Amino acid sequence: MTSRFIPFLLIALLFVTASIPVQSLNCGDVMSSVVSCKNYVRGKEKIPPNSCCSGLKSLQKKANNTADRRRTCKCFQKLANSMVDFKERKANELPKKCGVKSSYKISKSTNCNTVH
């Protein structure tokens, strides 16, 4: 009887572990995706490098739900607040210059809880 029960237990365990939500994006992911945008956002480069735009495009694909977009927004805020020479205007030009759509402004004061 126990030998018949074990396969059912394993299947049930598989379903339980498969349904546990996994946080798909974290600030480390965000930072590594946009690290090459740093000099542009500081006003030290006139155009964002290709690697910056590639990182933003990759990040847009990864942030495919509200929770990830809010997490990304909060990470952008942390980055902005950590930079002494952060240029908000330059940061907000990035999506357009890189061909990426953004539903929020990248700033130190964006209310990330309203991002959808």
C-alpha positions, 0 to 999 in steps of 0.5 A: 500500500505504501508503495502505491502511495509514494508516486501520488505523493511525488506528483502532489509535491511537484504541483505544490512546488510548481505553483510557488511564485518565483520573483523574476526580477531583482535590483541586481538584474536591473542594475546589470541591465542598465549599468552601461547607461550610467554615463549617459544619465549623468550627462557625460555622453550625448547618446546612449550606447548600444549596450544601454539600449540592449539592456533596456530592451531586455529589461522590458521583456523581462518585466512582463507583469505589474509586480516586475514593472513596479520592482523595476521602477523601485530599482531605478529609484534606488539608482537615481537616489544613489547618483550624485549627478543624476540627470532626470531629463536624460534618464527620461529620454532613454526609453524614446532614444532606445525605442522602448516604451515606458509607462512611468518617468524615471525619477527620484520621486516616482510613485512606483505603486501606481505603475501597471 
